[in-house]
Amino acid sequence: MTDAGHRLWRLRKQYQSIDAALTVEGSAAGRHSDSIGLGGAAGGSAMDAGGSGVGSGPGVVLQFLLSGEVVYTRRWPTRELAMEDATARRSALEREGWMPHW
């Protein structure tokens, strides 16, 4: 998963899983990215739309992992915004047939 990430939820579909994880970062952290790659690999499109979350500084990093590999990372200025993104993407994935799993 992530270095100090907190898993929010896990969804499963056939033999794959998607995890959502949050990591709170301080101003000294330099990690950043905004990459997407889940749509074709998972057979769905809920993860295809990204945003402009690239940058460094304090914030919350939201990551999605497809079967353990990071396929989406975005930095949000607040936990609330990161949670809104995670919730919206989870809803879209569930409409595409992904099921909750812990």
Summary of the structure (lengths in Angstrom):
residues: 102
radius of gyration: 12.8
end to end distance: 14.5
largest distance: 39.9
contacts: 296
relative contact order: 0.27
helix: 22%
strand: 36%
